Amino acid sequence: MISIANRTCFVCLFLFLCVFGFFQTVSHGEDKVKNPNVAGQFYDSNPSVLRSNIENFISQAAVKPYDVPVDVIIAPHAGYVFSGQVAAYSYKAASKTSYQTVVVIAASHYFGFNGISIWPESAFLTPLGKIEVDSELAKKIMDYDPAFRFEPKVFEKEHSLEVQLPFAQVTFKDFRIVPILIGQPDYSTIEKLAQALKNAIGDRKDVLIVASTDMSHYHEDNYARKIDTYTLDAVRDFNVKKIWEECGIKKMEMCGFMPVVAALLYAKERGAGNIDILNYANSGDVTGDKGKVVGYYSAVIYGGSKLRSAEVMTKKRVNRLTYDQKNRLIQIAKTTIKEYVERGKVLDIKEEDPRLLENEGAFVTAHKYGQLRGCIGHIIAVEPLYLTVRDMAIAAVSQDTRFDKVRKEELPYLEIEISVLSKPWVIDNIDEVQLGVHGVIVSKGVFNHGVYLPQVAKETGWNREQFLSSLCTHKAGLPADCWKDPLTKIEIFTAEVFSETDIK
């Protein structure tokens, strides 16, 4: 029986198989070498074509290899034509480290069982060659709990683990694997898996965990991006209980939510508390069909250094926009607002500028007579910048609960401001907050989050303590001095801010 949490992915697979035919049956003989299931279907079976495809994906991923070892990557498992470009971000980010073992954790889509299946020995075969199983590490993990066992049939048709292997082969050299498929265990078994991984890996820096998952399935594009943003916020906050519970009731959607929960718990056990969401897209970005899309994201988790060198901090700043690009975004915001307020319609906008096609977070702010009239945005990049601006422009004039919806007669008096955001990073010392340069996010627990954009400090004249105290109370619903609490998470980001006045 397939669990409710996995039915959506199963439906996706069934439709795919109706087009391409059933996967070939697994062939593992006496030596238990695992032949591929989906070569020629989810990815090309020709070795040279396959390698070229993956190398192209990696070269086009707009991320630089991390200087510190990455402990965990999260990557999608759809056909490469749909999700290969997203997956490339995670692998490229981790490519600088020489890993001896890659542990791939994926969900079982075909066989339901109350446990976790680990392939214990021999090798897996892909068009790019054979990958040996790290039998010693696999045994250490399996010995931790009776729920961890080898169930050969679970691997017979599964794609979610297999599609990660060619990416790993192109990215890393001379590594072994530990293949793990999760059935339908309870939460405590996932906790045990995380602890087993921590105990078996110990202090090794040469082991990478790969959590394989897709996101929401078969929703209209705008709704899919909303639910996926909500899910990514929980991933970014390491909120494993929320992910577990809400994926179970479909308030969130990740068909690999159990592998992700296991990976997040492992990272917490290991002290790897830094997570970067590198890329998000959905199938509609490839096919153009926005009616029923499947979401994908890539992320990395790492510990140790907080990456605060001048070089890395520069990387975290926004790739600056030209005058024409700023003007284009302002025009998108203004025409979108006019169309939505007057006719209730969302403009279908086409964009070809590569800079505006990059996934970036942004806020759109509306002022009237110099006074705030609405401001809403996405901190985490979930769609191309031009679409983020379009959607946040609508939200700013219709969904900011502090104000009534903007009326048609107000349109001539609105002035639009846009803030394009860098990715946030965690800080330990508030002295790192540069007023007027950094926006700040404070969060504590599941429900208390607040954000101020960099321009708030300029507009109010507050000092650093006043800025943070106001953020805690008025935005996060926390005590004014919560920023002093070591349990409060403080992140900063930079922003490129411009308005209609700036581009006239």
Secondary structure, DSSP 8 states (H G I E B T S, - for coil): ---HHHHHHHHHHHHHHHHH---------TT--B--SSBTTTB-SSHHHHHHHHHHHHHH------SS-EEEEEE--S-HHHHHHHHHHHHHHTTTS--SEEEEEEE-SS---SSEEE--SSEEEETTEEEEB-HHHHHHHHTT-TTEE--GGGGSS--TTTTHHHHHHHH-SS-EEEEEEE-S--HHHHHHHHHHHHHHHTT-SSEEEEEE----EEE-HHHHHHHHHHHHHHHHTT-HHHHHHHHHTTSS--TTHHHHHHHHHHHHHHT--EEEEEEEEETHHHH---SSEEEEEEEEEE-S----SHHHHHHHS-----HHHHHHHHHHHHHHHHHHHHH----------TTTTSB-EEEEEEEETTEEEEEEEESS--SBHHHHHHHHHHHHHHT-TTS----GGGGGGEEEEEEEE---EEES-GGG--TTTEEEEEEETTTEEEEE-THHHHHH---HHHHHHHIIIIIT-S-TTGGGSTTSEEEEEEEEEEETGGG-
